Every structure is written in C-alpha cells, then in structure tokens.
Amino acid sequence: MKHKVYVPGKCAFTMLAFAALTSVANANLAQSAPTSPDAVANAIQYKGMQKLGAFDLLSELTSQVGPRLAGSPGADKAVEWGVTTLKKLGFHNVQKVPCMVNHWVRGDKERLTMISGNSKVALSVCALGNSIGTPSTGIKAEVIEVHSIAEAEKLGAKARGKIIFFNGPMDPAQVNTFAAYGRAVAQRGGGAIAAAKVGAIGAIVRSMTLRHDDVPHTGAMRYADGIPKVPAAAISIVAAEKLSATIKQNPKTQLHLKMNCKTLPPAPSANVIGEITGSALPNEVVVVGGHLDSWDLGDGAHDDGAGIAQSIEAVSLIKRLGWKPKRTIRVVLFMNEENGGEGSQAYAKFAVTNGQKPYAAIESDSGGFAPRGFSTSLKGDDLKLIEPWLPALARFGIMGVESGRGTGADIAALERLGAKGFGLIPESQRYFDYHHSASDTIDKVNPRELQLGALSMSTLAWLLAQSEPR
C-alpha cells in the first residue's frame, strides 16, 4: 500500500519563546481557550507535563485490575474501574454501552514436551486464543516444520496424523515492526486451519516477536466451517529454535501437547464512555479511545492499557484547562478488540441509534512509547485540514501523518460512518518484545513517553473539535 507522508517543517520554538508562552498560558488557563494551534499545544504541554496523569491512570488499571480478557472477572472489574474513574474525573454522561463478547478461557494446563530418542525436553508454550483444548492425555505425534501457510498446504498426505510447527519468523530487516508482524501473523491466525486441511492433529506456532527470549506470546486464532478443529499453541523464540534444531538432527522428533482451554457461551460486557459535551454542535462527536480488554498473560500495560490511560488523560486535560469545545469530545473505552471486536460494533450502533454524527475518531493501540506520528483515513485535499496543525504537534514528537495506513480496529466502524480517523503511531521497536505476553507489565512503560502520546492526542482532539467542516 502506498503511503503518503506529510512532514512538518522545523518548529520555530525556542526556550525563550517557551518561557514567554507558558507564562501567558499559566495566567489564562481558566479563561477562554486559545485559537492558534501553537498556543493550544503550548497550553496542553505546560499543563500536561507538570503531572504525568496517564501513568497514574495506567498504574491504577494494572495494579487494581490487572489482566482483562473479555468475558473474565478481570474484564468486568475493568468496566467498573472505567465508570468510577470517568465519574471521579468529572466527565459528563458517563455510562456503559452494553455488548456481548466472546468468552474463551485458558484453563490451568499448558504443557509441551519435545521427545527425541530417549530425550524429553519441556518447551515454553501458551494456548492461542480461541483454541480448543486437547484430550486429558494430550496429543502426541511427530512434528513437521514449515515456514508459512502456503508451505503447510503443500504437505499433502505426509502431514496426516502429525503436528505442524509453523516457524516463520517476523522479518528482522523491516524497520517498521508492525509491517514485520503483519507479514508473519497469518500463521497464528490460520495455522490451525491449514494444519487440519492436510490431516494434522495440531498446530504449534513460533511467537510473534523479534525478541530472543523464552516467553511465549498468545493472540487470537480462528477456525473455519467444515474444517476439523485442532488445538493450537505458541512457543517462545528460544523454544522454536531448540525445536527446529532438534528436528534437523532427528526428523522423527515428537511433540506431546496438553491444554485444557475452552470456549464458553458469549458473556455480557460493556464499553465505557464519558465526555465533555459540545457547546455548539453536541451531536457531532470527536471520539478518543483505546481498548479496555487485554490478553491474560501479563497486565496489558502497553496493549492496550497505555491507550486507555492516554485517552482518558487527553480529554481530562482539556477539562482541567476549563475549555469548552464546540463539538463533543468523548472518551470511549472499547471492549474486546482482541477477540472479536464486539465493543466497536456496539458503540457504532449506539452512535447511530442516538442520532450522533461521528465527526472524528482518534485511537491509541500501538503501545505507550514515544509518539512519532498519526495515521489517518484522510486523503487528497482532505489532508489540508490538518497540515496547519503539524508544527504545533511536532513539539510532542509528531513527525508527520501517514495517509493510506490503518488507524485502528475499534474506530474502523466509525470511519465507515464518515468519521475522520486517526491512529497514534509510537516508536515501534520494543512493542512486540512485550505484545500479548507475560512481559507486558507497567515496568516496561516510560511515564514521559506515555504522557507525550496523551498530549498529542489531546491537542489533535481539541483542534478537530474546533475545526470548520470540510
């Protein structure tokens, strides 16, 4: 996909100018909002960097709630935390938007043993989301290594009764780690289908990470109608390399897998919303959001506790400044982005039912690292709306906007309703070190980097709320 990148010119911003502007901003915080993009960003910067509110919010979410897999008690607790937090911060019209969510549970047994000759070695493993479990005795079979779905599909009859090991790595040559992830993740999502099509009894997938460690990474997989369901699990990079080396030495290597994960009936849950109601166009809404759910192995600090904390802080900052937007600015804490997207669909339906126009939407779901840009659904002449704002956003690390790149799974439905979509693009090199794993904990989050992302979202949300229609 061709990306068109707009990069702002050098921001003419000196320490002397900063001192003068912050002095003015401090004296006028409780008064009317400034009109120029640079003055808006300056006031948000001055107010927002005094206290790193996003990190405080993230600390609460990860310590008081922890992992938040959709349908779980943790997800229910997260919903209540969201309601309590938005009310405490003084948001208007705080409420739940109900939805039904997929409900998969991991269980308490995840064991993978590699058997080569008389040697038995335990490998680090975790079930993939939505996988069926194994029989209580597990599944045991010879293993065949492949590096792609296409390679698995060519195995034919020799795969029957075997376990297929998908060992296609994320491409380390890709500077953009999301591009590397996108090219490799098909093995995780569709590996079990490809394995079952050729008669295999299970699928083992190399974790979607570039980090060389012994921590497995989970994530959603799927089944297809008419194709037998086989269990699917991920193994760590260390385990994948050990297994690959052993298969080369002994092609008769076996795996013995035990898991007792299962899918339960759909469960009731909810998005959480709160807003600053617009003064002139209250039914035109600028959404700022992330997803409240997480996978169950870590605390979901980067994915997507960071986006939740940034979204709340971004709108809370505007409220603390005392500014009154023309359009409504609404925080949406979406439920179940990870395993079905039901929250996104429920919120879009809620907006339509209530006669609201989704004017714009900003999503943060790429980690809490230093901000680098925004992706956008805007193209062509529509990009002229935001070009004048780029020098102001540059102070937070925003180097440009990218047209033609996805903005976020949870706001895609709003874009289809006409919303101008934006996705925060942070620095990406460390994100997949932690993504969907037990390593996704708050100690991996830098408070200042997290806050800078919130400030860039706050500035963009305000400018969108005040902008003239195009």
N, C-alpha and C positions, 0 to 999 in steps of 0.2 A: 504494500500500500504506500502510495506516495504521500509524504508528509510535507506540509508547507510550514516553515518555521519563520516566525516574526520575532526578531531580537531587538530589544530596545536599545537606543543609543546610550552613551555613557551618562549616568545620572549626575547632574551638576549639583552635587551635595557635599558640602564641606563641614568640618567640625564647627566652624564659626556660624554657618547658616543653621546647623542643627541646634546650637545653643540658643540662637535667637528665636527659631521657630518653636522649640519646646517650651521656652519661656512664655510665648504667646499662647501656646496650646494649653499650658498648665493654668493660665489665668482664665481661660474661656471654656474649660471642659464642660461646665454645667450649662453653658449657653448654647446658642444655635450651632448646628454642625457647619464646618467649613464647606466651601463649594468646590475648590480646586482639588484634583486627585492627589497632588503632592501634600497639601495641607491635611487632607483626610488621612493619608498614610502616616504622616508625621504624628498626628494626634493619637492614632491607634498604636503606633510604635512606642510613643512615650508612655502611654497608659499601660500597654500590654507587656512591656519589658520590665516594669517595676516589680511585678509579681507574676511568676510563671504559673498561671492558673491552669493551663492544660495539663501540666504534670501533676498538679494536686488532684485534678479530676481523675486522671489515669491511675494514680496511686490508690484512690478510693475504689475505683472499679476493680482493679486487680487484687486488692487486699480484702475488700469486703464481699466481693462476688466471686472472682476467680474465673475458671473456665465456664463457658456459656453455650454449650452445644444445644441447638434448637430442640425443644421438647423436654429438656432436662430441668431439674430443680434449679440449676445454676442460671439457666435462661429465664426462668420465672423470677428469680431473685434480681436479675439484671433489669427486667422490666420495671419492677418496683423501685429499684435504685434510680432508674431513669426518671420516673414520675416524681419521686421525692427530691431529686437533685434539681430538676427544672422548676419545681414549685419553690424550692428554697432560694433559687436564684432570681425569682420574681418574674418568670416568663408568663405570658398571657396564654389563656386557653389550653393549659396543659391537659392532655388526655391520651388515652390508649386508642389505637386503631387496630381492632382485632383481626387476627388471621389464624388459619390452621396451618400447621407446619409438619414436615416430615419428621419422624421420630425414630432415629437409629440409636442403638446403644452398643457400646464397645464390649461389654462383658468384662470378665476378670481373668481370662485365659488367653494369652498370646505367646505361643512358643514355636520356634522354628529351629530344627536341628538338621545340620548338614552331615550326611553319612557317606564316607568314602573309605571303602575297605573296612578295617576294624576301627576307624577313627570316627568319633561323634563330636561335633562342634556346635555349640549354641550360637545362633546369629541374631543380632538385634532386629526386631520386627515389630510392626504395628499393623492392625487391620486397616484397610481403606474404608472410608465412609460409605455406607450402604451395602457393604459386602455381607453375604450370608456367612454363617459360621461353618465349621467343619463338624463331622460326627464327633462324638465324645472321645473316640480313639484317635481322631485326627485323620489326615490323608497322608499317604506315604507313597512316593513314586520317584522314578528317575527324573532328572531335570534337564531341560534343553534350553540353551541360552540363545536369545535373539536380541536385536538392537532396534527393532521397530515393529509396528503393527504389520506393515507390508511383509516383513521377513517372516513373521509368525504365520501369516495367511498362506505362505508358500510351503509350509512344513508338510501338509498333507497327512497321510495315514501314519507316518512315523511319530506324530505327536500324540496319537491316541493313548490314553491312559497315563500320560506324562504330566509333569508340572512345567509350565513355560516361565522362564526367567527373562523378563524384559530389562535389558541392561543398556538402553540407550541413554547416554549422559546429556545433561544440558551442555550446550556448546560454550566452552570457556573463551572462545575467540570473540563472542558477542560482547560488546561494551555495555549494551542495554540488557541487563539480566532478565527483564520481562520478555524480551524477544527470545532469549535462550529458553526460558520457561515455556513460552508459547509453542515452541517447536518440539519440545520433548514431552509435554504433559498428556498428549494423546494416549501414550502407553498407560498412564494411570487411569484415565477416564474410560478407555475402551479395551484395555488389555484383557480383561476377563471375557469380553465378548469374542475377541479374536481367538483366545485360547479355546473357548468352548466350541467354536465353529470347527476346529480341527480335531476335536475329541479329547482335548486335555482336561484334566480334572482340577486344575488350579492355576493361579497366576501370581507370580512374585515380581514386584516392580522396584527398580532402583529409585531411591528417593529423589524428589525434585529439588536438588540443592547443588551448589558448587563447592560447598564447604566439605573438607575431608575430615569427617568425624564419625562417631559410632552412634549417632542419633537418627532414628528413622523419622520420616515426615509423612503424615497422613494427608487426606484430601478426598474429595468425592470421586467415586467411580459409578458406573451405571451398568444396567443390564438391558437386553433387547427382547422384545416379544418374540416368542418362537425359538429362542436360543437358550439352551440349558444354563442355569446359574451355577457358577463355580466360585469358590472363595478366592478373595484377592487381598494381598497384603503388600506393604512396602518394607524394604530393608534399607539399612543405613549404607552410606557410601563405603565405609570400611568393610561391612558385611558383603556388599556387592562385589568388591574387588577380591575378597577372600574366596567367595563362591566361584567367580569367574576363573580365578587361577586354579582352583581345585578341579573344575570341570575340564580344563585344558590338560591337567595331569591324569584325570580319570573320568572319561566320558560316561561312565556308569554311576556317577555320583547321584545320590538320592537326597530328597528333602522330606522331612516329616513335619507337617504343619498342624497346629491345634489352635482354634479360635472359637469362642462362644458368643460372638457378636450376633445381633439380630435386629430386624426392623419391626417396630410396634405400630399400632394404628396411629394415624395423624393425631397431633395434640393441639389444644388451643394455646395461642400465644398472642403477642401484640407488638406493633410498633409503638413508639412513644413520641409525641410531638409537643412542642411548645413554641411560642412565637413572640415577636414584637409586632403588634398589629399595625398595618399601614394606615397613615393619616389621610391619604388622598385616594389610593387605589387598594383598599384592603383585600379585595378578591383576586388581585394579581400577586402571586407568591414567589419569592425567591427562597428556594429550599437549600439548606446547608446540612449535609448529613454524612453518616457512615453506617456500618452495620454493627448491631449490638451483640449478635451471636459470635461465637468463636468455636474452633475445634477444641477438643477436650484434653489435649496432652500438656499444654502449657497454660498460661493465663491470658492468652490472646492480647498481649500488650501492644505489639505492632499491628496484628491482624485480628480485629480492627479496633482495639481499644484506643489506639492513637487517633484514628479518625473520629471516634465518638468524642473523645476529650477535646480535639481541635474544633469540632463542630459546635459543641456547647460553648467553649471559650470564645470562639469567633463571634457568636451572636451575643453572648453575655457581655463582651467588651463594648459593643455598641450600646447596650442597655446601660452599662455603668457610665458611659460617656454622656448619657442623657439625650441622645439623638433620637429623633422621631422620623423613621423612614416614610417615604411616600407609599411604597409597596410593602406588603407584609414580608418580614424576614422570619422564616420558620426553621427551627431545628427538627430534623426527622432522624430518629434512631431506628433504623430498619432492622427487622427481624429475619433471620435465616437467609442471608446472602449465600452462606457456604453450602447449603444442602437443599436448594430448591427455589429460593427467590420469592417465596410466597408473600413476604412482607412488602416487597417492592410492588407487586401486583395489587395487594390490598390497599396500599397508600394511593396509588394512581386511581383506583376505583373510588376511594374516599374523596379525592380532589374533584373528580367529575361529578359525583353524586351531590356534592355540596356547592356546585356551581363556581368552583375556583379555577382560575387560569394559572397553570404553572409557567410563570414568566421566565424563570431561570432556575438552574439547579447546579450545585457545587458538591462534589463528592470527594472524600478523602478515604482511600482504601489501598494505599501502596506503602504503608509504613510511616513511622514518625520521624524519619530522617530529614536532613536539611532540605528545604524546598528548592527546586530548580526551575519549575515552570508549571504551566497548566496545559492540559489537553483540552480541546474544545470541539463541539459539534458544529460551530460556526464555520462558514466557508465563504470565499469570494468577498464581495462587498460587505457582507455582514461583519467581517473581521474589523472593519473600520470603527465599530462601536468601541472595541477595547484597546485599539492601538494607542490612543492618547493616555491610557492608564498605565502603560508598561513602564515608563520611567519611575513612576511612583512605586510600583510593585517591585522594582529592581532592588530597593533597599533591603528587602527580605530574602533576597537570593533568587528571585524570579528572573530568569534569563530570556524568557520568551514564551510564546504559546504555540502549540502544535495542532494544526488542523488535519483531520484525517486519522486521528488516533482515538481509540475508545476512551470514554470518560469515566465510566463506572457502571457496574451491573445494576445497581439499585436505582440509578436515575435514568436508565435507558427507556423505561416506560414513560417517564415524564417528557423525555425528548420526543417520543412519538406523539405526544400530545401538544408539541410545539415549544417546549421549554428550550432555552439556550443552555446547553450542557457544558460543564467544566469539570475536569478531574485534576486534583493536585498531583503534580509529578515531583516526588522527592528524589534525592540521590539514591541510586538503586543497588549499589554494590554489596551491601550487607543484608538486604531484605530476605533473600532466600537462604541465608545462613540459619534463620530462625523460623521461617514461614511454616505453619502447620505442624510444629514440633514442640517437644517439651522445653526447648530452648527459648520459646517466645515469652519471655518474662521481662518485668519492668527494668531490671538492671541493664538491659540492652538498649534502653531509651535515653537519649540525651535531652535534658529538660529544655535547654535553649533551642535546640534544633526543632523539637516538638512545638515550642511556642511560636517560632518563626513561621511555621506552617499555618498555625491558627491565625496569626496576624495577616498573612497574605490572603487567607480565606475571608477574614473579616473585612479587609479593605475591598476585595472584589465584590463581596455580598452587598456592601453599602453602595458602592458605585453602580451596581446593577439595579438596586432598589430605587436609586435616584435618577437613573438614566431616562432619556427620552426614547420612546418606542421607535424601532427601526422596521 
